[in-house]
């Protein structure tokens, strides 16, 4: 990455190596329908680019519109504490139409997590500061809607479809080598 959004190895949830030539950061909201639609595209990009890609996810719950988004982000962080962030990430996006505590508990059970611990941590808002930190970073970086992607540090404002994203990644990857 040559400018803009910079990964934080200590805080960011990443798939792939931080030093990979291509970095994509997504700011997302678990209750956002567009984030759910983007998820299969993200998976396809990850498969296509393999070890050349480092993908990171940051929380950006838009609670004015999505009242369950912050609790879902809390559940993802609680799952992370039990070693299952990405698995919970996927389940939350798949079940975004009903993200109440019952669904969060069911997701925890499906992943073999300690349900009582997860729900307890969500209720106590143990991870509120971490989620707020992601949100504030997003605001500083110009995020105003979800999903919002940054490719090698630069915001991507194109269509959230596979081909336009791959073209933008190829263009940003070429510039990163210059």
Buried (B, 14 or more C-beta within 10 A) or exposed (E): BEEBBBBEEEEBBBBBEEEBBBBBBBBBBBBBEEBBEBBEBBEEBBEEBEEEBBBBBBBBBBBEEBEBBBBBBBBBBBBBBBEBBBBBBBBBBEBBEEBEBEBBBBBBEEBEBBBEEBBEBBEEEBBEEBBBBBBEBBEEBEBEEBBBBBBBBBBBEEEBEBEEBBEBBEEBBEEBEE
